[in-house]
Amino acid sequence: MKHLKFIIIFVSVLPIDLFAKTISFDLPNNEVFLNSKINKPTFTIYGHYEGKEFVYLKIKGPQQKVILQKKTQVLNMWTWKKSGEFSFPSVFHFYTNNKDSDIDFRIKKKLHDNILLLGKDDDNLKKDLIKNKMSTKLFMINKNSFEKIEKKIPSFFKVPVYLPYNSPTGRYEIVMEKMKKNKVIEEKKIELVVKKKGLNSFVYRFAHNFSFFYGVFCALVAIIFGLSASFIYRK
């Protein structure tokens, strides 16, 4: 009965034009806070779809860059030289409405295509990156994960989303797509703001918004600690 009441409220707040569409979804709140409790979902997506086509939800975190370096010798000294640069979504989650074995291939191709390597392209590096991100649950494929809210109305579903606590804060994009013959026939997007509470949030924002001053601050702290340790040992 509780779920049925939620469905009635969910339907009543949907824009009228959505009823002409066969897919829709929404969130209770467009701002969420990361939590360290692994058994508690970060947020829950509520949605609706009609038909038997393949439907999936895609969650993309803020774009992230990683510089690739290789060791090289210059004037009898070893140093690091930039060899390329990765650009990819910091978080990439997929939730699907079925467990077709073909889904893994299609979604992994989307993962692969969303990783840009500036420099010499290398499929092995991309595969290693995907494997590493999946091990930390920043990348995830969760098949057959649309949970029915009410048995009497199977077209309504919910998807509990568990974001790792090390997920970056910022603007996330959630996309719902309906596929037919490997082509997207319908799509809906919304934005979500992910935040952290406390000191961790402040340090993260400061490091990313004022990277130069953050670097200077870290260097000063290291020098102060080094001088302090030297003074203490000298005594």
Disulfide bonds with the S-S distance in Angstrom:
none
